[in-house]
Amino acid sequence: MNKNDPQIIRLLLANGALPNIYDSGREKNTPLHIAVTFNFIECAKILLEYGADPNIKDGFNKESAAELAKRMGHRQHMSDLFKNK
């Protein structure tokens, strides 16, 4: 996922894409990590609707998407998504 396209994300997930799969890069991010990094709020909401786990750690910083959102202080709306997760 490198574009903010909620419709494509929803279509992929509705057709069986895995919301918690790691990417093949050295950082081993999940789609939710990427959505947080680029502040793709709508994509993050959809990923969470389809069962993305905000507590899965990436393979590089050993940081969850929820922790990443918190650390990136300018992402207040993103951080709000994880308050009850």
Jmol script that loads the backbone (N, CA, C; Angstrom):
load data "model"
ATOM      1  N   MET A   1       0.858  -1.174   0.000  1.00  0.00           N
ATOM      2  CA  MET A   1       0.000   0.000   0.000  1.00  0.00           C
ATOM      3  C   MET A   1       0.896   1.226   0.000  1.00  0.00           C
ATOM      4  N   ASN A   2       0.860   1.967  -1.070  1.00  0.00           N
ATOM      5  CA  ASN A   2       1.628   3.204  -1.104  1.00  0.00           C
ATOM      6  C   ASN A   2       0.796   4.367  -1.617  1.00  0.00           C
ATOM      7  N   LYS A   3      -0.497   4.138  -1.724  1.00  0.00           N
ATOM      8  CA  LYS A   3      -1.403   5.209  -2.126  1.00  0.00           C
ATOM      9  C   LYS A   3      -2.571   5.258  -1.158  1.00  0.00           C
ATOM     10  N   ASN A   4      -3.090   6.439  -0.978  1.00  0.00           N
ATOM     11  CA  ASN A   4      -4.233   6.628  -0.099  1.00  0.00           C
ATOM     12  C   ASN A   4      -5.501   6.381  -0.908  1.00  0.00           C
ATOM     13  N   ASP A   5      -5.858   5.129  -1.073  1.00  0.00           N
ATOM     14  CA  ASP A   5      -7.023   4.766  -1.873  1.00  0.00           C
ATOM     15  C   ASP A   5      -7.920   3.824  -1.075  1.00  0.00           C
ATOM     16  N   PRO A   6      -8.778   4.390  -0.219  1.00  0.00           N
ATOM     17  CA  PRO A   6      -9.637   3.564   0.629  1.00  0.00           C
ATOM     18  C   PRO A   6     -10.501   2.571  -0.142  1.00  0.00           C
ATOM     19  N   GLN A   7     -10.967   2.933  -1.329  1.00  0.00           N
ATOM     20  CA  GLN A   7     -11.815   2.013  -2.099  1.00  0.00           C
ATOM     21  C   GLN A   7     -11.044   0.761  -2.496  1.00  0.00           C
ATOM     22  N   ILE A   8      -9.816   0.921  -2.912  1.00  0.00           N
ATOM     23  CA  ILE A   8      -8.993  -0.233  -3.286  1.00  0.00           C
ATOM     24  C   ILE A   8      -8.701  -1.088  -2.057  1.00  0.00           C
ATOM     25  N   ILE A   9      -8.389  -0.442  -0.945  1.00  0.00           N
ATOM     26  CA  ILE A   9      -8.116  -1.181   0.298  1.00  0.00           C
ATOM     27  C   ILE A   9      -9.335  -2.010   0.688  1.00  0.00           C
ATOM     28  N   ARG A  10     -10.509  -1.396   0.652  1.00  0.00           N
ATOM     29  CA  ARG A  10     -11.739  -2.115   1.003  1.00  0.00           C
ATOM     30  C   ARG A  10     -11.977  -3.279   0.036  1.00  0.00           C
ATOM     31  N   LEU A  11     -11.789  -3.052  -1.245  1.00  0.00           N
ATOM     32  CA  LEU A  11     -11.985  -4.100  -2.248  1.00  0.00           C
ATOM     33  C   LEU A  11     -11.033  -5.279  -2.008  1.00  0.00           C
ATOM     34  N   LEU A  12      -9.777  -4.982  -1.774  1.00  0.00           N
ATOM     35  CA  LEU A  12      -8.801  -6.040  -1.520  1.00  0.00           C
ATOM     36  C   LEU A  12      -9.161  -6.846  -0.272  1.00  0.00           C
ATOM     37  N   LEU A  13      -9.503  -6.150   0.798  1.00  0.00           N
ATOM     38  CA  LEU A  13      -9.845  -6.834   2.043  1.00  0.00           C
ATOM     39  C   LEU A  13     -11.133  -7.642   1.909  1.00  0.00           C
ATOM     40  N   ALA A  14     -12.111  -7.090   1.210  1.00  0.00           N
ATOM     41  CA  ALA A  14     -13.379  -7.799   1.003  1.00  0.00           C
ATOM     42  C   ALA A  14     -13.181  -9.073   0.187  1.00  0.00           C
ATOM     43  N   ASN A  15     -12.106  -9.115  -0.584  1.00  0.00           N
ATOM     44  CA  ASN A  15     -11.824 -10.282  -1.420  1.00  0.00           C
ATOM     45  C   ASN A  15     -10.711 -11.163  -0.859  1.00  0.00           C
ATOM     46  N   GLY A  16     -10.458 -11.015   0.425  1.00  0.00           N
ATOM     47  CA  GLY A  16      -9.570 -11.952   1.098  1.00  0.00           C
ATOM     48  C   GLY A  16      -8.155 -11.514   1.387  1.00  0.00           C
ATOM     49  N   ALA A  17      -7.796 -10.276   1.065  1.00  0.00           N
ATOM     50  CA  ALA A  17      -6.450  -9.808   1.417  1.00  0.00           C
ATOM     51  C   ALA A  17      -6.294  -9.834   2.937  1.00  0.00           C
ATOM     52  N   LEU A  18      -5.113 -10.143   3.394  1.00  0.00           N
ATOM     53  CA  LEU A  18      -4.851 -10.259   4.825  1.00  0.00           C
ATOM     54  C   LEU A  18      -4.453  -8.906   5.411  1.00  0.00           C
ATOM     55  N   PRO A  19      -5.191  -8.408   6.418  1.00  0.00           N
ATOM     56  CA  PRO A  19      -4.898  -7.081   6.959  1.00  0.00           C
ATOM     57  C   PRO A  19      -3.638  -7.020   7.820  1.00  0.00           C
ATOM     58  N   ASN A  20      -3.136  -8.175   8.259  1.00  0.00           N
ATOM     59  CA  ASN A  20      -1.980  -8.182   9.160  1.00  0.00           C
ATOM     60  C   ASN A  20      -0.711  -8.734   8.528  1.00  0.00           C
ATOM     61  N   ILE A  21      -0.696  -8.854   7.210  1.00  0.00           N
ATOM     62  CA  ILE A  21       0.475  -9.415   6.532  1.00  0.00           C
ATOM     63  C   ILE A  21       1.628  -8.409   6.557  1.00  0.00           C
ATOM     64  N   TYR A  22       2.835  -8.930   6.729  1.00  0.00           N
ATOM     65  CA  TYR A  22       4.019  -8.069   6.698  1.00  0.00           C
ATOM     66  C   TYR A  22       4.445  -7.817   5.257  1.00  0.00           C
ATOM     67  N   ASP A  23       4.981  -6.620   4.992  1.00  0.00           N
ATOM     68  CA  ASP A  23       5.527  -6.359   3.657  1.00  0.00           C
ATOM     69  C   ASP A  23       6.867  -7.082   3.515  1.00  0.00           C
ATOM     70  N   SER A  24       7.397  -7.087   2.327  1.00  0.00           N
ATOM     71  CA  SER A  24       8.621  -7.843   2.062  1.00  0.00           C
ATOM     72  C   SER A  24       9.895  -7.032   2.289  1.00  0.00           C
ATOM     73  N   GLY A  25       9.759  -5.778   2.672  1.00  0.00           N
ATOM     74  CA  GLY A  25      10.926  -4.937   2.922  1.00  0.00           C
ATOM     75  C   GLY A  25      11.599  -5.279   4.236  1.00  0.00           C
ATOM     76  N   ARG A  26      12.739  -4.678   4.473  1.00  0.00           N
ATOM     77  CA  ARG A  26      13.497  -4.984   5.694  1.00  0.00           C
ATOM     78  C   ARG A  26      12.787  -4.519   6.958  1.00  0.00           C
ATOM     79  N   GLU A  27      11.881  -3.570   6.821  1.00  0.00           N
ATOM     80  CA  GLU A  27      11.192  -3.037   7.997  1.00  0.00           C
ATOM     81  C   GLU A  27      10.041  -3.918   8.452  1.00  0.00           C
ATOM     82  N   LYS A  28       9.546  -4.773   7.578  1.00  0.00           N
ATOM     83  CA  LYS A  28       8.456  -5.701   7.902  1.00  0.00           C
ATOM     84  C   LYS A  28       7.266  -4.975   8.531  1.00  0.00           C
ATOM     85  N   ASN A  29       6.732  -4.022   7.783  1.00  0.00           N
ATOM     86  CA  ASN A  29       5.553  -3.282   8.218  1.00  0.00           C
ATOM     87  C   ASN A  29       4.283  -4.012   7.812  1.00  0.00           C
ATOM     88  N   THR A  30       3.231  -3.789   8.574  1.00  0.00           N
ATOM     89  CA  THR A  30       1.904  -4.242   8.175  1.00  0.00           C
ATOM     90  C   THR A  30       1.246  -3.097   7.399  1.00  0.00           C
ATOM     91  N   PRO A  31       0.152  -3.358   6.697  1.00  0.00           N
ATOM     92  CA  PRO A  31      -0.558  -2.264   6.028  1.00  0.00           C
ATOM     93  C   PRO A  31      -0.949  -1.146   7.002  1.00  0.00           C
ATOM     94  N   LEU A  32      -1.261  -1.516   8.237  1.00  0.00           N
ATOM     95  CA  LEU A  32      -1.636  -0.501   9.219  1.00  0.00           C
ATOM     96  C   LEU A  32      -0.448   0.385   9.587  1.00  0.00           C
ATOM     97  N   HIS A  33       0.740  -0.184   9.694  1.00  0.00           N
ATOM     98  CA  HIS A  33       1.938   0.632   9.938  1.00  0.00           C
ATOM     99  C   HIS A  33       2.118   1.656   8.818  1.00  0.00           C
ATOM    100  N   ILE A  34       1.914   1.206   7.592  1.00  0.00           N
ATOM    101  CA  ILE A  34       2.091   2.098   6.445  1.00  0.00           C
ATOM    102  C   ILE A  34       1.030   3.191   6.449  1.00  0.00           C
ATOM    103  N   ALA A  35      -0.212   2.833   6.743  1.00  0.00           N
ATOM    104  CA  ALA A  35      -1.286   3.830   6.814  1.00  0.00           C
ATOM    105  C   ALA A  35      -0.974   4.883   7.877  1.00  0.00           C
ATOM    106  N   VAL A  36      -0.463   4.448   9.015  1.00  0.00           N
ATOM    107  CA  VAL A  36      -0.102   5.388  10.085  1.00  0.00           C
ATOM    108  C   VAL A  36       1.047   6.286   9.633  1.00  0.00           C
ATOM    109  N   THR A  37       2.063   5.701   9.047  1.00  0.00           N
ATOM    110  CA  THR A  37       3.233   6.469   8.614  1.00  0.00           C
ATOM    111  C   THR A  37       2.848   7.608   7.679  1.00  0.00           C
ATOM    112  N   PHE A  38       1.944   7.328   6.744  1.00  0.00           N
ATOM    113  CA  PHE A  38       1.558   8.331   5.754  1.00  0.00           C
ATOM    114  C   PHE A  38       0.269   9.065   6.108  1.00  0.00           C
ATOM    115  N   ASN A  39      -0.239   8.813   7.320  1.00  0.00           N
ATOM    116  CA  ASN A  39      -1.448   9.486   7.807  1.00  0.00           C
ATOM    117  C   ASN A  39      -2.659   9.216   6.908  1.00  0.00           C
ATOM    118  N   PHE A  40      -2.771   7.989   6.417  1.00  0.00           N
ATOM    119  CA  PHE A  40      -3.913   7.566   5.603  1.00  0.00           C
ATOM    120  C   PHE A  40      -5.031   7.125   6.548  1.00  0.00           C
ATOM    121  N   ILE A  41      -5.733   8.091   7.112  1.00  0.00           N
ATOM    122  CA  ILE A  41      -6.707   7.822   8.166  1.00  0.00           C
ATOM    123  C   ILE A  41      -7.838   6.915   7.691  1.00  0.00           C
ATOM    124  N   GLU A  42      -8.409   7.190   6.538  1.00  0.00           N
ATOM    125  CA  GLU A  42      -9.517   6.361   6.047  1.00  0.00           C
ATOM    126  C   GLU A  42      -9.062   4.929   5.789  1.00  0.00           C
ATOM    127  N   CYS A  43      -7.879   4.774   5.239  1.00  0.00           N
ATOM    128  CA  CYS A  43      -7.346   3.421   5.015  1.00  0.00           C
ATOM    129  C   CYS A  43      -7.152   2.704   6.348  1.00  0.00           C
ATOM    130  N   ALA A  44      -6.644   3.412   7.344  1.00  0.00           N
ATOM    131  CA  ALA A  44      -6.452   2.810   8.665  1.00  0.00           C
ATOM    132  C   ALA A  44      -7.788   2.368   9.255  1.00  0.00           C
ATOM    133  N   LYS A  45      -8.813   3.198   9.126  1.00  0.00           N
ATOM    134  CA  LYS A  45     -10.142   2.829   9.634  1.00  0.00           C
ATOM    135  C   LYS A  45     -10.638   1.547   8.983  1.00  0.00           C
ATOM    136  N   ILE A  46     -10.476   1.449   7.681  1.00  0.00           N
ATOM    137  CA  ILE A  46     -10.930   0.261   6.950  1.00  0.00           C
ATOM    138  C   ILE A  46     -10.126  -0.966   7.385  1.00  0.00           C
ATOM    139  N   LEU A  47      -8.830  -0.819   7.498  1.00  0.00           N
ATOM    140  CA  LEU A  47      -8.000  -1.936   7.950  1.00  0.00           C
ATOM    141  C   LEU A  47      -8.444  -2.424   9.326  1.00  0.00           C
ATOM    142  N   LEU A  48      -8.734  -1.500  10.222  1.00  0.00           N
ATOM    143  CA  LEU A  48      -9.209  -1.880  11.554  1.00  0.00           C
ATOM    144  C   LEU A  48     -10.568  -2.571  11.480  1.00  0.00           C
ATOM    145  N   GLU A  49     -11.455  -2.092  10.609  1.00  0.00           N
ATOM    146  CA  GLU A  49     -12.761  -2.741  10.420  1.00  0.00           C
ATOM    147  C   GLU A  49     -12.599  -4.197   9.995  1.00  0.00           C
ATOM    148  N   TYR A  50     -11.572  -4.465   9.209  1.00  0.00           N
ATOM    149  CA  TYR A  50     -11.337  -5.809   8.683  1.00  0.00           C
ATOM    150  C   TYR A  50     -10.372  -6.625   9.545  1.00  0.00           C
ATOM    151  N   GLY A  51     -10.163  -6.169  10.757  1.00  0.00           N
ATOM    152  CA  GLY A  51      -9.418  -6.979  11.713  1.00  0.00           C
ATOM    153  C   GLY A  51      -7.931  -6.728  11.833  1.00  0.00           C
ATOM    154  N   ALA A  52      -7.443  -5.627  11.288  1.00  0.00           N
ATOM    155  CA  ALA A  52      -6.024  -5.311  11.470  1.00  0.00           C
ATOM    156  C   ALA A  52      -5.742  -5.146  12.961  1.00  0.00           C
ATOM    157  N   ASP A  53      -4.663  -5.717  13.407  1.00  0.00           N
ATOM    158  CA  ASP A  53      -4.287  -5.672  14.819  1.00  0.00           C
ATOM    159  C   ASP A  53      -3.306  -4.520  15.041  1.00  0.00           C
ATOM    160  N   PRO A  54      -3.725  -3.479  15.759  1.00  0.00           N
ATOM    161  CA  PRO A  54      -2.851  -2.324  15.966  1.00  0.00           C
ATOM    162  C   PRO A  54      -1.702  -2.595  16.928  1.00  0.00           C
ATOM    163  N   ASN A  55      -1.678  -3.786  17.521  1.00  0.00           N
ATOM    164  CA  ASN A  55      -0.635  -4.111  18.491  1.00  0.00           C
ATOM    165  C   ASN A  55       0.477  -4.991  17.927  1.00  0.00           C
ATOM    166  N   ILE A  56       0.374  -5.390  16.657  1.00  0.00           N
ATOM    167  CA  ILE A  56       1.441  -6.172  16.027  1.00  0.00           C
ATOM    168  C   ILE A  56       2.668  -5.281  15.847  1.00  0.00           C
ATOM    169  N   LYS A  57       3.820  -5.795  16.247  1.00  0.00           N
ATOM    170  CA  LYS A  57       5.079  -5.050  16.133  1.00  0.00           C
ATOM    171  C   LYS A  57       5.665  -5.211  14.732  1.00  0.00           C
ATOM    172  N   ASP A  58       6.290  -4.145  14.234  1.00  0.00           N
ATOM    173  CA  ASP A  58       6.992  -4.255  12.954  1.00  0.00           C
ATOM    174  C   ASP A  58       8.293  -5.035  13.164  1.00  0.00           C
ATOM    175  N   GLY A  59       8.958  -5.370  12.093  1.00  0.00           N
ATOM    176  CA  GLY A  59      10.169  -6.174  12.189  1.00  0.00           C
ATOM    177  C   GLY A  59      11.446  -5.370  12.314  1.00  0.00           C
ATOM    178  N   PHE A  60      11.352  -4.060  12.336  1.00  0.00           N
ATOM    179  CA  PHE A  60      12.551  -3.219  12.358  1.00  0.00           C
ATOM    180  C   PHE A  60      12.687  -2.486  13.689  1.00  0.00           C
ATOM    181  N   ASN A  61      11.704  -1.660  14.010  1.00  0.00           N
ATOM    182  CA  ASN A  61      11.735  -0.893  15.255  1.00  0.00           C
ATOM    183  C   ASN A  61      11.067  -1.618  16.412  1.00  0.00           C
ATOM    184  N   LYS A  62      10.423  -2.745  16.106  1.00  0.00           N
ATOM    185  CA  LYS A  62       9.658  -3.494  17.116  1.00  0.00           C
ATOM    186  C   LYS A  62       8.617  -2.585  17.765  1.00  0.00           C
ATOM    187  N   GLU A  63       7.899  -1.884  16.906  1.00  0.00           N
ATOM    188  CA  GLU A  63       6.916  -0.891  17.339  1.00  0.00           C
ATOM    189  C   GLU A  63       5.574  -1.229  16.694  1.00  0.00           C
ATOM    190  N   SER A  64       4.508  -1.173  17.474  1.00  0.00           N
ATOM    191  CA  SER A  64       3.180  -1.427  16.923  1.00  0.00           C
ATOM    192  C   SER A  64       2.681  -0.191  16.176  1.00  0.00           C
ATOM    193  N   ALA A  65       1.657  -0.380  15.366  1.00  0.00           N
ATOM    194  CA  ALA A  65       1.058   0.757  14.658  1.00  0.00           C
ATOM    195  C   ALA A  65       0.484   1.757  15.659  1.00  0.00           C
ATOM    196  N   ALA A  66      -0.080   1.257  16.751  1.00  0.00           N
ATOM    197  CA  ALA A  66      -0.616   2.150  17.784  1.00  0.00           C
ATOM    198  C   ALA A  66       0.508   2.966  18.424  1.00  0.00           C
ATOM    199  N   GLU A  67       1.637   2.326  18.710  1.00  0.00           N
ATOM    200  CA  GLU A  67       2.786   3.039  19.282  1.00  0.00           C
ATOM    201  C   GLU A  67       3.354   4.044  18.290  1.00  0.00           C
ATOM    202  N   LEU A  68       3.398   3.658  17.039  1.00  0.00           N
ATOM    203  CA  LEU A  68       3.884   4.550  15.988  1.00  0.00           C
ATOM    204  C   LEU A  68       3.011   5.798  15.888  1.00  0.00           C
ATOM    205  N   ALA A  69       1.701   5.613  15.916  1.00  0.00           N
ATOM    206  CA  ALA A  69       0.781   6.754  15.850  1.00  0.00           C
ATOM    207  C   ALA A  69       0.983   7.689  17.037  1.00  0.00           C
ATOM    208  N   LYS A  70       1.204   7.109  18.193  1.00  0.00           N
ATOM    209  CA  LYS A  70       1.423   7.911  19.400  1.00  0.00           C
ATOM    210  C   LYS A  70       2.732   8.697  19.294  1.00  0.00           C
ATOM    211  N   ARG A  71       3.774   8.026  18.799  1.00  0.00           N
ATOM    212  CA  ARG A  71       5.086   8.677  18.683  1.00  0.00           C
ATOM    213  C   ARG A  71       5.059   9.828  17.684  1.00  0.00           C
ATOM    214  N   MET A  72       4.270   9.695  16.639  1.00  0.00           N
ATOM    215  CA  MET A  72       4.190  10.733  15.610  1.00  0.00           C
ATOM    216  C   MET A  72       3.141  11.753  16.060  1.00  0.00           C
ATOM    217  N   GLY A  73       3.522  12.620  16.939  1.00  0.00           N
ATOM    218  CA  GLY A  73       2.608  13.525  17.614  1.00  0.00           C
ATOM    219  C   GLY A  73       1.710  14.345  16.712  1.00  0.00           C
ATOM    220  N   HIS A  74       2.102  14.607  15.496  1.00  0.00           N
ATOM    221  CA  HIS A  74       1.280  15.400  14.589  1.00  0.00           C
ATOM    222  C   HIS A  74       0.165  14.565  13.969  1.00  0.00           C
ATOM    223  N   ARG A  75      -0.008  13.345  14.417  1.00  0.00           N
ATOM    224  CA  ARG A  75      -1.019  12.442  13.872  1.00  0.00           C
ATOM    225  C   ARG A  75      -2.163  12.242  14.883  1.00  0.00           C
ATOM    226  N   GLN A  76      -2.676  13.316  15.437  1.00  0.00           N
ATOM    227  CA  GLN A  76      -3.678  13.212  16.497  1.00  0.00           C
ATOM    228  C   GLN A  76      -4.890  12.394  16.081  1.00  0.00           C
ATOM    229  N   HIS A  77      -5.416  12.640  14.892  1.00  0.00           N
ATOM    230  CA  HIS A  77      -6.594  11.888  14.453  1.00  0.00           C
ATOM    231  C   HIS A  77      -6.268  10.406  14.337  1.00  0.00           C
ATOM    232  N   MET A  78      -5.069  10.098  13.906  1.00  0.00           N
ATOM    233  CA  MET A  78      -4.654   8.704  13.791  1.00  0.00           C
ATOM    234  C   MET A  78      -4.552   8.086  15.179  1.00  0.00           C
ATOM    235  N   SER A  79      -3.975   8.800  16.117  1.00  0.00           N
ATOM    236  CA  SER A  79      -3.855   8.288  17.482  1.00  0.00           C
ATOM    237  C   SER A  79      -5.220   8.005  18.086  1.00  0.00           C
ATOM    238  N   ASP A  80      -6.195   8.830  17.760  1.00  0.00           N
ATOM    239  CA  ASP A  80      -7.548   8.640  18.281  1.00  0.00           C
ATOM    240  C   ASP A  80      -8.150   7.307  17.845  1.00  0.00           C
ATOM    241  N   LEU A  81      -7.762   6.800  16.683  1.00  0.00           N
ATOM    242  CA  LEU A  81      -8.281   5.518  16.200  1.00  0.00           C
ATOM    243  C   LEU A  81      -7.919   4.371  17.128  1.00  0.00           C
ATOM    244  N   PHE A  82      -6.804   4.496  17.831  1.00  0.00           N
ATOM    245  CA  PHE A  82      -6.282   3.390  18.617  1.00  0.00           C
ATOM    246  C   PHE A  82      -6.599   3.487  20.107  1.00  0.00           C
ATOM    247  N   LYS A  83      -7.319   4.490  20.518  1.00  0.00           N
ATOM    248  CA  LYS A  83      -7.560   4.691  21.945  1.00  0.00           C
ATOM    249  C   LYS A  83      -8.193   3.482  22.617  1.00  0.00           C
ATOM    250  N   ASN A  84      -9.109   2.814  21.953  1.00  0.00           N
ATOM    251  CA  ASN A  84      -9.809   1.685  22.566  1.00  0.00           C
ATOM    252  C   ASN A  84      -9.308   0.338  22.065  1.00  0.00           C
ATOM    253  N   LYS A  85      -8.153   0.314  21.444  1.00  0.00           N
ATOM    254  CA  LYS A  85      -7.628  -0.939  20.876  1.00  0.00           C
ATOM    255  C   LYS A  85      -6.569  -1.538  21.772  1.00  0.00           C
TER     256      LYS A  85
END
end "model"
wireframe off; spacefill off
backbone 0.3
color backbone group
